[in-house]
Amino acid sequence: MNAKRRKALMKLAEQLNTLKSDFEMLRDEEQDAYDRMPESFQAGARGEAAETILDNMDDVLCSLQDAIDTLETLEE
C-alpha cells in the first residue's frame, strides 16, 4: 500500500475513533437515564425498551471497534 492510501486509512481510523468516543458518551447518557429510572419503570415495558436500546448501542460500539481494529491492521 502506498503512503497516500495508508495516510487515508489512518485518517479514517481517527475519524472512527472520534465517532466511537462520541457514541460512547451518548450510550453512557442513556445508561445513566436508565439507572435513574424508578425500579417499577425498569421492570416494565419502558425499562425493557431502554435495555434493548442499550444492547443495540453496545453492538454498534463493538462494530465500530472491529472496524477500527481492521483499519489499523491494514495500516501495518
C-alpha positions in Angstrom: 0.0 0.0 0.0 1.4 3.4 -0.9 1.8 6.2 1.6 -1.1 8.2 0.3 -3.6 5.4 0.8 -2.0 4.4 4.2 -2.5 8.1 5.3 -6.1 8.0 4.2 -6.7 4.8 6.2 -5.1 6.4 9.2 -7.4 9.4 8.8 -10.5 7.1 8.6 -9.4 5.2 11.7 -9.0 8.5 13.6 -12.5 9.6 12.4 -14.0 6.3 13.6 -12.3 6.7 16.9 -13.8 10.1 17.3 -17.2 8.8 16.3 -16.9 5.9 18.7 -16.0 8.3 21.5 -19.0 10.5 20.8 -21.2 7.4 20.6 -19.9 6.1 23.9 -20.9 9.4 25.6 -24.4 9.0 24.2 -24.5 5.4 25.4 -23.3 6.5 28.9 -26.0 9.2 29.0 -28.6 6.6 28.0 -27.3 4.2 30.7 -27.5 7.0 33.3 -31.1 7.7 32.3 -31.9 4.0 32.7 -30.2 3.9 36.1 -32.2 6.9 37.3 -35.5 5.3 36.3 -37.6 4.0 39.2 -37.4 0.3 39.5 -41.0 -0.1 38.6 -40.3 1.5 35.2 -37.1 -0.6 34.8 -39.1 -3.7 35.3 -41.8 -2.6 32.9 -42.1 -2.0 29.1 -40.2 1.2 29.4 -37.3 -0.5 31.0 -37.3 -3.3 28.6 -37.2 -0.9 25.7 -34.3 1.0 27.3 -32.4 -2.2 27.8 -32.9 -3.2 24.2 -31.6 0.2 23.1 -28.6 -0.1 25.4 -27.9 -3.6 24.0 -28.1 -2.3 20.4 -25.8 0.6 21.3 -23.3 -1.8 22.7 -23.5 -3.8 19.4 -22.8 -0.6 17.5 -19.8 0.2 19.7 -18.4 -3.3 19.1 -18.8 -2.9 15.4 -17.1 0.4 15.4 -14.2 -1.1 17.4 -14.0 -4.0 15.0 -13.8 -1.6 12.0 -11.1 0.5 13.8 -9.1 -2.7 14.5 -9.4 -3.8 10.9 -8.3 -0.5 9.6 -5.3 -0.5 11.9 -4.2 -3.9 10.7 -4.4 -2.6 7.1 -2.1 0.3 8.0 0.7 -2.1 9.0 
